[in-house]
Amino acid sequence: MKLAIISDPHGSFDDLKAVLDDVRRETEHILCLGDLYECHIGKKRRHERFHHVEDVVTYDPNYEALLTFPSLRGNQEERIDEVLVIDHPVKTRISLLPEQTTLEEARFLHGHQVKWNEDWEPVVEKGKYPLVFIGHSHIPGIYRKGKSLPWEIGTPFHLKKKRYVINVGAVIFDREWCLYDTEARTVTRMKA
């Protein structure tokens, strides 16, 4: 199966539409690792509660219409869910998002749950799944034993039977995504 993995659209209609148009030339299987939205409330204001959606997130029906694929809960969704205290389609969507999912030998999560070093490289502890896909930092990369490996746009990277952390990059601004071929055991860094 070919799975398109996207992350961090942060409410950008133009960037998400461009990426989805690009993705659909390769596959119909899409998973977003989170941060579908951009929360207008900073971390220091998490204790506040809001009763108007527009105070917390930009609600765009055209953007919402693009969200036809499964997604995980990112740190932006966590904050929105925490501070927004009214019934609204955004709140409902967010409440249904899982924190992580798995597929065969791969684990998928947003990435705010893992530790990061000073160079914004992920530090993921060994676990059951040899492949861990993340986003969050907006910095695409493949990591093996804490070291960054070369990963060129458009060139499939063959995953050996080892452990890897793959950061798929960001939809917003960079329009990057990852094509994961489960049968060929490759990941390809893509850019719309």
Residue pairs with C-beta under 8 A, 6 or more apart in sequence:
1 29
1 181
1 182
1 183
2 26
2 27
2 29
2 179
2 180
2 181
2 182
3 27
3 29
3 30
3 31
3 103
3 179
3 180
3 181
3 182
4 23
4 26
4 27
4 29
4 30
4 31
4 177
4 178
4 179
4 180
4 190
5 30
5 31
5 32
5 33
5 108
5 133
5 168
5 177
5 178
5 179
5 180
6 19
6 23
6 30
6 31
6 32
6 33
6 168
6 171
6 177
6 178
7 32
7 33
7 34
7 35
7 74
7 110
7 111
7 134
7 135
7 136
7 168
7 169
7 170
7 171
7 177
8 33
8 34
8 35
8 74
8 135
8 136
8 138
8 169
8 170
8 171
8 172
9 15
9 16
9 19
9 32
9 35
9 36
9 170
9 171
9 172
10 35
10 36
10 37
10 38
10 76
10 170
10 171
10 172
11 36
11 37
11 38
11 57
11 58
11 60
11 63
12 171
12 172
12 173
13 60
13 62
13 63
13 66
15 171
15 172
15 173
15 175
16 63
16 66
16 171
17 66
18 175
18 192
19 171
19 175
19 176
19 177
19 192
20 30
20 66
21 192
22 175
22 177
22 190
22 192
23 30
23 177
23 190
23 192
26 179
26 190
27 179
30 69
30 70
31 69
31 70
31 71
31 72
31 101
31 108
32 69
32 70
32 71
32 72
33 71
33 72
33 74
33 108
33 109
33 110
33 111
33 133
33 134
33 135
33 136
33 168
34 71
34 72
34 73
34 74
34 75
34 76
34 77
34 97
34 109
34 110
34 111
34 135
34 136
35 74
35 75
35 76
35 77
35 110
35 135
35 136
36 67
36 71
36 74
36 76
36 77
36 93
37 57
37 58
37 76
37 77
37 80
37 90
37 94
38 57
38 58
38 76
39 56
39 57
39 76
39 79
39 80
39 83
40 55
40 56
40 57
40 58
41 48
41 50
41 55
41 56
41 79
41 80
41 83
43 79
45 83
46 79
46 82
46 83
48 83
49 83
49 85
50 56
50 83
50 84
50 85
51 85
51 86
52 86
53 59
53 84
53 86
53 88
53 90
53 91
56 80
56 83
56 84
57 80
57 84
57 90
59 88
59 89
59 90
64 89
64 90
67 93
70 101
71 97
72 97
72 98
72 99
72 100
72 101
72 108
72 109
72 110
73 81
73 94
73 97
73 98
73 99
73 110
74 110
74 112
74 135
74 136
75 110
75 112
75 136
77 94
77 97
78 112
80 90
80 91
80 94
81 91
81 94
81 95
84 90
84 91
99 109
99 110
99 113
100 107
100 108
100 109
100 113
101 107
101 108
102 108
102 129
103 182
104 182
105 129
105 130
105 131
106 129
106 131
106 132
106 133
106 180
106 182
107 127
107 128
107 129
107 131
107 132
107 133
108 132
108 133
108 134
109 132
109 133
109 134
110 134
110 135
110 136
111 122
111 134
111 135
111 136
111 137
111 167
112 136
114 122
114 123
114 124
114 134
115 122
115 123
115 124
116 122
116 123
116 137
117 123
117 146
120 137
120 139
121 141
121 143
121 146
121 148
122 132
122 134
122 137
122 143
122 165
122 167
123 146
124 132
124 134
124 143
124 165
126 163
130 161
130 162
130 163
130 164
131 159
131 163
131 164
131 166
132 163
132 164
132 165
132 166
133 166
133 168
133 178
133 180
134 165
134 166
134 167
134 168
135 167
135 168
135 169
135 170
136 167
137 167
138 169
138 170
138 172
138 173
138 174
139 167
139 169
140 151
140 167
140 168
140 169
140 170
140 174
140 176
140 178
140 189
141 148
141 149
141 151
141 166
141 167
142 148
142 149
142 151
142 157
142 164
142 165
142 166
142 167
142 187
143 149
143 164
143 165
143 166
143 167
144 162
144 163
144 164
144 165
145 163
149 157
151 157
151 187
151 189
152 189
153 176
153 189
153 190
153 191
154 188
154 189
154 190
154 191
155 188
155 189
156 181
156 184
156 186
156 187
156 188
157 186
157 187
157 188
157 189
158 184
158 185
158 186
159 185
159 186
159 187
166 178
166 180
166 187
168 176
168 177
168 178
168 189
169 176
169 177
169 178
169 189
170 176
171 177
174 191
175 191
175 192
176 189
176 190
176 191
176 192
177 190
177 191
177 192
178 187
178 188
178 189
178 190
179 187
179 188
179 190
180 186
180 187
181 187
181 188
